[in-house]
Amino acid sequence: MHYNWNWGIFWQESPDGVSTYMDTLLAGLKWTLALSISAWIMALVIGTVIGTIRTMPNKWAVRLANGYVELFRNIPLIVQMFLWYFVMPEIVPASIGNWLKSLPNASFITAFLALGFFTSSRIAVQVSAGINALPRGQKLAGTALGLTLPQTYRYVLLPMSFRIIIPSLTNEFAAIIKNSSVALTIGLVELTAATYSMREFTFQTFESLTGATVIYVLISGIALLLARWLEKAIAIPGFIASGSANTGGH
Amino acid sequence: MMSSKLVVALVGLGVLVSSVQAQELTGTLKKIKDTGTITLGVRDSSIPFAYLDDKQSYQGYSIDLCLKAATAIQKQLGMTALNVKMVPVTSATRVPLIANGTIDLSCDSATNNADRQKVVSFAPTMFVTANRILAKKSSNIKTLDDLKGKTIVSTSGTSNLKQITILNGERNLGMNILAAKDHAEAFLMVETGRAVAFVMDDILLASLAASSRAPNDYAITTEALSVEPYGIIERKDDPAFKAAVDGALTSLYKSGAVNDIYAKWFLKPIPPKGVNLNVPMSPQLKAAFAHPTDSSDPAVYAVVPEAQKQSLKKK
């Protein structure tokens, strides 16, 4: 294989004339973080609501929530992005469609919605699994104390189940960072797209991809550390919610 | 057909010569001989150079040229059969895949430029095109300066995207540049109004517009941003393989046999829709066929537009 390694490429000027290739990657990283974090907040809110509904006594509500989960979980993310970006503006009335297309940062907004809905369906499943993992007595005890159903969820079930599912939520957060790269297919220049453009302008394929890999590993690592810290910080002594809960006497 | 005897004689000679050379085959030729396979990189939507038709088979002008080269190599190596494997590539993946040996030739619409010559080599130029702007007639785009502050799209991995990125900075146009993953999707962005204009080689723009739902809605600017010679991509530093491919194409060009292949794709209806692109051979291309060259210097082919000079001095 004929390949000229050139690690200095990151400090060379990129063709847009304003900065180096490193800055190109960092500009992409900004979009990756903005997209991941905003979609994560949306997914957490919607996922919690839908996940809670899935454990409710009302059969119809459960069916609706299950339908939501199946819809967003089973269509590949790349297809969902494409549908949101290219198809949706064409099937709504023309005026709304044109408004959608003229939005500033349309790619970002579309990617945010697609990624948010997609991840919310996965979080919903985890939230309901967390609630179902609690002993049935918890719910009954809530009722016995005179709490209404919403209060039981709010003060007993959800706080406990969230502690249980922190590890799988961490996993989901790592996944949303990785999944955000799919947004490049609708023209958002996030980290992976920035890597591609660097690769195409310089032909230093391996350096570009190595650079992106290192950045992805770093942000995933930071997310993991934060999650560990959070788990420790909110652990209830004596209640073993997960493997890494504090078991010492300090 | 007067010369068929001569051809047979030459081929016979070629077989003799090549069997002598057989012990010292190296690089790609050795790989082709050992595996009995030549691997061609092809494209999904570079009409009419390389694209998928309605029967899910790859075809096009560049693929035909590659197949001619493959036949010549088969004869040169004295092989009774040669298996041609086609691997779909994109603008972004073709160069790395050539470099790492996944594909032997990339048969698509690749611009031969100095940047790329550093990592790959090119067969003699097979087409000369220009970088232009496609937009809907309704948006009234005549020159690059009309795109100030607007959203435009080009295809990721292309020299066009690089050039427009440079010009955007040089001329302070403040355009928002989207990078689509292939030509079809870039065109879709203009069709659905996601982008005002698509910056690409004029021949590809013409093909996409001709095969779209409303061909008359689109206009391509007369202002050319660059001259782009197309060539088939070969691996760098493999002189024996390059000589085999270049030799096959050079004789194809000089004998005039290339005219039929050109006519088949540019002057007659082509699948899948039977659209006739009707692009007569340009004087620049006639010259490039009369004197085959793999030069990456645009000045060899035509007068270089101002915009191209502007983007070339920026390195």
Interface residues (C-beta under 8 A of the other chain):
Chain A: M1 H2 Y3 P15 D16 G17 V18 Y85 F86 P89 E90 N98 K101 A106 S107 L184 T185 G187 V189 A193 Y196 S197 R199 E200 F201 F203 T205
Chain B: S91 A92 V95 P96 A99 N100 G101 D115 R116 K118 V119 V153 S156 G157 T158 L161 K162 T165 I166 N168 G169 E170 L178 A179 A180 K181 L188 M189 T192 G193 R194 R235 K236 D237 K314
